[in-house]
Structures are given as C-alpha cells and as structure tokens.
Amino acid sequence: MRRFLVNDARVTSLVSRLSGAETESEIESVFARATFSLITEPGDRFAGALMKSLSPEVLLDLLLERASTSAVLSRLKEADGSEELLSRFTDFDSAYSDALQRWSPRLKLVDVISALDLAHKHGAIILSPLSQNWPTALGDLQYASPHCLWVKTSNIELFEFSDSLSVVGSRNATGYGEWVTSEIVTDCSSRNLPIISGGAYGIDAIAHRAAIANGLVTVAFMAGGIDRLYPSGNASLFEKILDRGAVVAEQAPGASPTKWRFLQRNRLIAAMSSATIVIEAGQRSGALNTVTHAIELGRPVGAVPGPITSQSSAGCNRLISEGLVSSICAPNEAADLALGKAGWFQPELAGLGAFETRALDAMGSKSLAATDIASRAGLTSRETEIALGQLALLGFVKQTDRGWLKLPLDNGQSFETGGERIR
C-alpha cells in the first residue's frame, strides 16, 4: 500500500488479515477508516459528512497533503451528493478549519499502525461498511455512524442478526432490578432475541449474564479501545461474552474510556437494537442518555416502573409519567416491543454539552493550559474557550496562574456514565 505515505507491505497484509479486505482499494478504505477512528471523537458528524461525500481514503489524502479549504471545496463540488453537506455546514470554511484543529494533532500514521498491531495482538478484527457482516442498522445514525468497528468474537456470524433488544440501567442495581432483568432476558430466549448492552456493572452485567445462561447471543459495546475492556472488574464476563457474541468498540485500540465516549457509545447500543428497555435508572443515570438516542432514532423504548420511594427507579418512573416511553409491566412486553411497536418523541435530556464534557474529560488533577486541553479533547481553541467558560460558571473548573484546574466534586455532583462513577 503506497498510498498515504505507507510503503510497508506488512501494513497492507495486516489490514487485509484484520478486515478481510482483498483489493488494494478496499485495503486503502479500511486503513483510512481505522485512521479516522483514531483521530476523531465518536459522533463527529462533520467527519462523517466529508467521508460520505468524498470517501474515507480521499479525505485522508487531503489531510496528509494539508490541502487548503478551497481545494477541499473544489473536490466536494466535483462529488455527487455534496449539496446536502454544503447546505448543512453553511460556513464550510470555519467548519473545516475547526476540524483541522481537532484532527491534526492526532494524525500520526505510526499511531495508526500501532493500533492495528494492538488489534492483531488482542485477536480483534475490523468491520467497515464494506464488510459482509457490517450492521446496516448503524446507517440510521447517518453522519454520526461509526467509521469502523473493532470487534472481538469467537464467531463473527454471531454478530449477524436483525431483531434484538438493548437492556440498560443503573450500575447500582437493587434486588428488584436484578430479578426483573433476569426475567426479561429469560423471556427473550423463547424468541431467540439477542441482548445488547454496555458491559458495565449492575443492570448491564446482569443482562449479559442472563443472556449467556439462556444461550442467547449478547453484544457489549465499549467506550474505549478493544484492548481496554472496561470496567476491568468484568473481565471474566467479557471472556464469556466472546463465546456467545461479541465485544465491540468504535475507537481505535489504545483509546481510553471517557465520559463523552460513554455517552456516544450509547448511541451505538440504541442504533443496533430494535428496542431499548431501561431497568432502574436514577434521575441522572447514564442509561437515560441511551433512551434519548433511541427516541431520536425512532426506536421503541420501554421503562420498568419501580417503587416511588426508590431513587433507583426515579428516572424510569419520570419517563413513564411524562408519556415518553412504554411502561413494561410484564417480562414478555419487552420482547414484544422489540418485535414491532413504535416509539415516542422525546426532547434531549439535560446535561453538560459536548464541548464541556470533552474538556472536562481531558483534565486531570493538575492545572493545564487551554491549548493542552484543546489538544487532549480534540477541540478547537474557540470550542475550548466556550467549554471552559461554561464549566467555570457551573463550578466545575477555575482558572489559576498555571492554567485551568478541575475542582473536586464535593457537593454531591457526579457523572453517571453507565459504568463506574467518574469524579
């Protein structure tokens, strides 16, 4: 593969082994998609729009050539279907300039090759839209579709299914939540309905274990790289999932799980399934984010009601009382929802915005300059300035002589990510 300044025959062979790509053009496409899974954050719609209009390999060529905005625009105008992109991103100059600020610091082909080596070392494969096993349901995400998927499985054919049910909920499941989850998944076994979740503690883990116990296919979506299965306390569970399904990541190997990536991972859980069921979710549970994605995609959503005295069910009860979801009052109703009922519209649930979430993810215990935060978060300088200003107003950060400092969350503030709590 001589394109992209990569002359190593070993890389060509590695991409082919990981993806099954055979022709030179297929190998180049997979390599480009792997690159974008490394340099972009999940859900980057501008990247998705450019790739759809130009193709992944052409876009990567332009980045490596440091092509000007006018050169990219010229290529876009020659491409079919570029009118939709240009109408959506009306200030293309600013959008492309901002994208370069986000992507360029991460664009190192040696890191792409390292990610491919890690995938091979950990027994993963790469799926792309060119792959026979690519989940077509992810196309409903449109510009926010993943560039590729890094998958670990004992049998890729287990990843081929049409109807499925995603089961999400609190990481701090009660005995009631555990029982309901097991009953719902057990009922799904009579209809051979695969179970999708996020591999987290609590409801996620119970759903995966119940699926395995009932001989069902189950898929766990990760927020980081396929080499960093999170949480590590569920390592034995992940090994069992590989025998009866798959563990999947959209970020390249080596990527760390962050709050933003957890939230964006949830869109894949919602898109991959025919319906989403939430079992025990507090008012700020990360599971509610999955509900939002499912509703935006037009997928049916159900919530299991709980005691009005239980904070673990407060989010579920609110969704039901506001008429946003179907109330699941019997185990069979969850599978019924996945096999044909309609969903409801719901406005976006409140929370930190995308810029704020990613800026906060990038900050550790020490002060950082705004430029360092921008580089780590994959944000432009303007986006970082907006994010830090908002975070300062909310009391999450403050500016010091040495830069920006993340403040401890000692007033009951916390972020539910669907896995462990991040503080």
C-alpha positions in Angstrom: 0.0 0.0 0.0 1.9 3.0 -1.3 -0.9 5.5 -0.7 -0.9 7.7 2.5 2.9 7.6 2.5 2.8 4.0 3.8 5.2 1.7 1.9 5.2 -1.2 4.4 3.9 -4.4 2.8 3.4 -5.7 6.4 0.8 -3.0 7.0 -1.1 -4.0 3.8 -1.0 -7.6 4.9 -2.1 -6.7 8.5 -5.1 -4.6 7.3 -6.1 -7.4 5.0 -5.9 -10.0 7.8 -7.9 -7.8 10.2 -10.6 -6.8 7.8 -10.8 -9.5 5.1 -10.2 -6.7 2.5 -8.7 -8.1 -0.6 -8.3 -5.5 -3.3 -6.0 -2.5 -2.9 -8.8 0.0 -2.9 -10.6 -2.0 -0.1 -7.4 -2.1 2.0 -6.9 1.7 1.5 -10.5 2.3 2.5 -10.2 0.2 5.7 -6.9 1.9 6.6 -8.4 5.3 6.2 -11.4 4.4 8.3 -9.1 3.0 11.0 -7.2 6.3 10.9 -10.4 8.3 11.4 -11.4 6.1 14.3 -8.2 7.2 16.0 -8.1 11.0 15.2 -11.8 11.8 15.6 -14.1 11.7 18.6 -17.2 9.4 18.3 -20.1 11.0 16.7 -18.1 13.6 14.7 -20.8 14.5 12.1 -18.6 16.7 10.1 -16.1 13.9 9.5 -18.9 11.6 8.7 -20.3 14.0 6.2 -17.0 14.5 4.4 -16.3 10.8 4.3 -19.7 10.2 2.8 -19.2 12.8 0.1 -15.5 12.2 -0.7 -14.8 8.7 0.6 -12.5 8.0 3.6 -9.3 7.5 1.5 -9.8 10.7 -0.5 -10.4 12.7 2.8 -7.3 11.2 4.3 -5.3 12.1 1.2 -6.4 15.7 1.6 -5.4 15.8 5.3 -2.0 14.4 4.6 -1.5 16.8 1.8 -2.5 19.7 4.1 -5.0 20.7 1.4 -6.5 24.2 1.6 -10.1 24.8 2.3 -10.6 25.9 -1.3 -9.0 22.6 -2.5 -11.4 20.5 -0.4 -14.3 22.6 -1.5 -13.3 22.0 -5.1 -13.2 18.3 -4.6 -16.6 18.4 -2.9 -18.2 20.2 -5.7 -17.0 17.5 -8.1 -18.5 14.8 -5.9 -22.1 13.5 -6.1 -24.4 14.4 -3.2 -22.2 17.2 -1.8 -25.1 19.7 -1.9 -26.5 18.2 1.3 -23.2 18.6 3.1 -22.7 22.2 2.0 -26.3 23.1 2.9 -25.9 21.6 6.3 -22.5 23.2 7.1 -23.1 26.6 5.5 -20.0 28.2 7.0 -17.7 25.5 5.5 -14.5 27.5 5.9 -15.0 27.6 9.7 -16.2 24.0 10.0 -13.2 22.7 8.1 -10.7 25.0 10.0 -12.2 23.8 13.3 -11.9 20.2 12.2 -8.3 20.5 11.3 -7.6 21.9 14.8 -9.3 18.8 16.3 -7.8 16.2 14.0 -4.3 17.3 13.0 -2.6 16.9 16.4 -3.7 13.2 16.4 -2.9 12.5 12.8 0.2 10.3 13.1 0.3 7.2 10.9 2.7 5.5 13.2 -0.1 5.6 15.8 -2.5 4.0 13.3 -0.1 1.2 12.6 0.4 0.7 16.4 -3.4 0.5 16.8 -3.5 -2.2 14.0 -0.8 -4.1 15.8 -2.7 -3.9 19.1 -5.9 -5.2 17.4 -4.0 -8.2 16.0 -2.3 -8.9 19.3 -5.7 -8.9 21.1 -7.4 -11.1 18.5 -9.7 -8.4 17.2 -11.0 -7.8 13.6 -12.1 -4.7 11.8 -15.6 -4.3 10.3 -16.3 -1.5 7.9 -19.3 -0.7 5.7 -17.5 -2.8 3.0 -17.7 -5.9 5.3 -20.3 -8.6 4.7 -21.0 -8.6 8.5 -21.4 -4.8 8.8 -24.6 -4.0 10.9 -26.7 -2.0 8.5 -28.9 -0.6 11.4 -26.0 1.7 12.2 -26.7 3.6 9.0 -29.7 5.2 10.8 -27.1 7.3 12.6 -26.3 8.9 9.2 -23.3 11.3 9.5 -22.8 10.1 13.1 -22.3 6.5 12.0 -19.0 4.9 13.3 -16.2 4.9 10.7 -15.5 1.3 11.5 -15.9 -1.2 14.3 -13.1 -3.1 16.2 -14.6 -6.5 17.2 -13.6 -9.4 19.4 -15.7 -12.6 18.9 -15.2 -16.3 18.6 -17.6 -16.4 15.6 -18.4 -13.3 13.6 -21.6 -15.0 12.4 -23.0 -14.5 15.9 -22.8 -10.7 15.1 -25.3 -11.2 12.2 -28.9 -10.7 13.4 -31.9 -8.5 12.6 -34.1 -8.0 15.7 -32.5 -7.5 19.1 -33.2 -5.9 22.5 -30.9 -3.4 24.3 -31.1 -3.6 28.1 -29.6 -0.7 30.1 -29.9 0.6 33.6 -28.2 1.6 36.9 -24.8 0.3 37.8 -26.2 0.1 41.4 -28.9 -2.5 40.8 -31.2 -3.5 43.6 -32.5 -7.0 44.1 -35.7 -5.9 42.3 -33.7 -4.7 39.3 -31.7 -7.9 39.1 -34.8 -10.0 39.2 -36.6 -8.0 36.6 -33.6 -8.0 34.3 -33.2 -11.8 34.5 -36.9 -12.3 33.9 -37.0 -10.1 30.8 -33.9 -11.7 29.3 -35.1 -15.2 30.0 -38.4 -14.4 28.2 -36.3 -13.2 25.2 -34.8 -16.7 25.0 -38.1 -18.2 23.8 -37.8 -15.9 20.8 -34.1 -16.1 20.4 -33.7 -12.4 20.7 -30.1 -11.2 21.1 -29.3 -8.8 24.0 -27.3 -5.6 23.5 -25.7 -3.7 26.4 -22.6 -1.8 27.6 -20.8 -4.3 29.8 -21.0 -2.1 32.8 -21.6 -3.1 36.4 -25.2 -3.5 37.5 -28.1 -4.0 35.0 -25.7 -4.3 32.0 -23.7 -7.1 33.5 -26.8 -8.9 34.7 -28.4 -8.7 31.3 -25.2 -10.2 29.7 -25.0 -13.0 32.2 -28.7 -13.8 31.9 -28.3 -13.9 28.1 -25.3 -16.3 28.4 -27.2 -18.5 30.8 -30.1 -18.8 28.4 -28.0 -19.5 25.4 -28.6 -16.1 23.7 -26.3 -14.0 21.6 -25.1 -10.9 23.5 -23.0 -7.9 22.4 -21.2 -5.5 24.7 -20.2 -2.0 23.4 -17.1 -0.4 24.9 -16.4 3.3 25.4 -12.7 2.9 24.8 -10.4 0.7 22.7 -10.9 -3.0 22.3 -7.7 -3.6 24.2 -9.1 -1.7 27.3 -12.2 -3.5 28.2 -14.0 -1.5 30.9 -14.7 -2.0 33.7 -11.8 -4.3 34.4 -13.8 -6.0 37.2 -15.9 -7.6 34.5 -13.0 -9.2 32.7 -14.3 -12.7 33.2 -17.7 -11.7 31.9 -16.2 -10.3 28.8 -14.4 -13.6 28.1 -17.8 -15.4 28.4 -19.4 -12.9 26.1 -16.9 -13.7 23.4 -18.2 -17.3 23.3 -21.8 -16.2 22.8 -21.5 -12.9 21.0 -19.1 -10.0 20.6 -17.3 -7.2 22.4 -17.2 -4.1 20.1 -15.5 -0.7 20.1 -15.6 2.2 17.6 -12.5 3.9 18.9 -9.1 2.5 17.8 -7.2 0.3 20.2 -5.3 2.4 22.8 -8.2 4.8 23.3 -9.2 5.4 26.9 -12.9 5.4 28.0 -14.1 8.9 28.8 -17.5 10.4 29.8 -18.0 11.7 26.2 -17.1 8.3 24.8 -19.5 6.6 27.2 -22.3 8.9 26.1 -21.6 8.4 22.4 -21.2 4.6 22.9 -24.8 4.7 24.0 -25.9 5.8 20.5 -24.5 2.5 19.1 -26.4 0.5 21.7 -29.6 2.3 20.7 -29.0 2.0 17.0 -28.0 -1.7 17.0 -31.2 -2.8 18.7 -34.8 -3.0 17.6 -35.9 -1.5 21.0 -34.4 -0.3 24.2 -35.5 -1.2 27.8 -34.3 0.7 30.8 -34.5 -1.0 34.1 -33.7 1.1 37.2 -32.3 4.5 36.3 -31.9 7.4 38.7 -32.7 11.0 37.6 -29.1 11.4 36.3 -28.3 7.9 35.2 -26.3 7.4 32.1 -28.9 5.0 30.9 -31.2 7.9 30.2 -28.8 9.0 27.5 -29.3 5.7 25.7 -33.0 6.4 25.9 -32.5 9.8 24.3 -30.6 8.3 21.4 -33.2 5.5 20.9 -36.0 8.0 20.7 -34.1 10.3 18.3 -33.6 7.2 16.1 -37.3 6.4 16.2 -36.7 3.1 18.1 -39.3 1.9 20.6 -38.4 2.5 24.2 -39.8 0.9 27.4 -39.1 1.5 31.0 -39.8 -0.7 34.0 -41.7 1.1 36.8 -40.4 0.9 40.3 -41.4 1.9 43.8 -42.0 5.6 44.2 -39.7 5.5 47.2 -36.8 4.1 45.2 -34.3 6.6 43.8 -33.0 3.8 41.6 -36.3 4.0 39.7 -36.9 7.7 39.7 -35.7 8.2 36.1 -37.8 5.3 34.8 -40.9 6.5 36.7 -40.5 10.0 35.3 -40.2 8.7 31.7 -43.4 6.8 32.1 -45.3 9.6 33.9 -44.4 12.0 31.1 -45.7 9.6 28.5 -42.3 9.4 26.7 -41.9 5.6 26.8 -43.9 2.4 27.1 -44.4 1.0 30.6 -43.1 -2.5 30.9 -45.2 -4.4 33.4 -44.5 -8.0 32.4 -41.4 -9.7 31.1 -42.9 -10.6 27.7 -43.7 -6.9 27.0 -40.0 -6.1 26.4 -39.6 -8.7 23.7 -42.9 -7.6 22.2 -41.7 -4.0 22.0 -38.6 -5.2 20.1 -40.7 -7.1 17.6 -42.9 -4.4 16.3 -44.2 -1.5 18.4 -43.5 2.2 17.8 -41.6 4.7 19.9 -42.3 8.2 21.1 -40.5 11.5 20.6 -38.5 13.0 23.5 -36.5 16.2 23.6 -32.9 15.9 24.6 -32.3 15.2 28.3 -30.5 17.9 30.2 -26.7 17.6 31.0 -23.4 19.0 30.1 -22.9 19.9 26.4 -20.5 18.1 24.1 -17.7 20.7 24.4 -18.0 20.8 28.2 -18.0 17.1 28.6 -14.9 16.6 26.4 -13.0 19.5 28.0 -13.7 18.1 31.5 -12.6 14.6 30.3 -9.3 16.0 29.2 -8.4 17.5 32.6 -6.7 15.6 35.4 -5.7 16.7 38.9 -3.1 19.2 37.7 -3.6 22.6 36.0 -3.5 22.6 32.2 -3.2 25.3 29.7 -6.2 25.8 27.4 -4.1 24.7 24.4 -3.3 21.4 26.1 -6.9 20.8 27.0 -7.9 21.5 23.4 -5.4 19.0 22.1 -6.4 16.3 24.5 -10.1 16.8 24.0 -9.9 17.2 20.2 -11.5 20.6 20.3 -10.7 23.9 18.6 -9.4 26.9 20.6 -12.8 28.6 20.3 -14.7 25.5 21.4 -12.3 25.1 24.4 -12.8 28.7 25.4 -16.6 28.2 25.3 -16.4 25.0 27.3 -14.1 26.3 30.0 -16.2 29.4 30.4 -19.4 27.3 30.9 -17.6 24.9 33.2 -16.3 27.7 35.3 -19.8 29.2 35.7 -21.1 25.8 36.8 -18.3 25.4 39.3 -16.5 22.5 37.7 -13.2 24.3 36.9 -11.4 27.5 37.8 -8.6 29.5 36.1 -5.3 29.7 38.0 -1.9 31.3 37.3 -0.8 27.9 36.0 -3.8 27.3 33.8 -7.2 25.6 34.2 -7.8 23.4 37.2 -10.6 20.8 37.6 -12.3 21.3 41.0 -13.3 18.3 43.2 -16.9 17.3 43.1 -17.6 17.5 46.8 -21.2 18.9 46.7 -22.9 15.7 45.6 -22.1 16.3 42.0 -21.2 13.2 39.9 -21.4 11.9 36.4 -23.1 8.6 35.7 -21.6 7.0 32.6 -23.3 3.7 32.7 -20.1 2.1 34.1 -18.3 3.3 37.2 -18.9 6.8 38.6 -16.4 9.4 37.4 -15.3 12.0 39.9 
